[in-house]
Amino acid sequence: MDIYRKYMVGSVNKVILLGRLGKDPEIRSMQSGKRVANFGLATSKRWKDRATQEQKESTTWHNVVVFNEGLVGIIEQYVKKGSQIYLEGELQTRKWQDKDGNDRITTEVILQPYNSSLTLLGSRNTLGENTNSDQLDQPKVVEDNTFGSESTDSDNLDEDIPF
């Protein structure tokens, strides 16, 4: 029991999403020169209404921000509107002011240069134009589980789907 307490974490902030992009990702450069990717990811749930027997669907939109340079490169090359992706990141809420000076609060899914992953799912039609047929045999997986370093190793692209 003492060993368990020694290594026990006080909290966990982990988000796992599987969804589709609503529009092409936006790639920008920060003042530091590092690039960041932003996109909206839609997740949906479907059910049958018990009263009407009608099929219902509800969609939730998630703002995703990617600070991991290796993942930004993959997103820039392969991800576009309609792409289906699986990702793991963390939630972050921030306060900001709009152009009229009103306070706003935004919650985003953040993929940092550590403890984040992105898997591209789908077929040739849902991946970017630069994808060739031998790259479609397996999903593209990019993970970075090291602390403080970025992973751009192409070996990570051939791993299995993590679920």
Phi, psi and omega in degrees: 000322180296323177296319178300314180296324181298323184255004183289136179268140182286333180200164180225135176234093183222133179239134175237123181228147173227115183196192182237147177284138179275337176204171180300145179293153177255126179250125180230160174254136177276171179301330180287349182097345177287149181261152179225143177246139176233140173199160175260133180242127180261130171242142184230152171231146181235147178204166178257124179294124183294324183286316186256350185062016181274143176286130179241157178215142177230131181245136175244135179258136181239130174276125182242132178235127184246116178260352181282112183305319179298318179290325178300319178297318178295316180298315181299322184277323191242340189262136178212176178308132179091347179299140176261128181225153172247132179219156174230128180204208179223155177275142175218131178250135180224153179253138181210171179245136177280181185296339178268003179085008178280138176289134178231152176236131181233135173250129183232156171266121185252132172249107182271175176287013177210153177052041176221156177210160180214128177237125177271126181245161174116192185249185179305324182289338182256353176262168183295166183297332184279002182278131176257169191296327181287345176278349185269354181296328181229153175295153178273123180238129174232121180234150172220099182254011177269150182269122172082006176227154182261142180253119174238017183294123183292344177299329180294343184286345185254015179282164178284163175298136186279018177217000000 
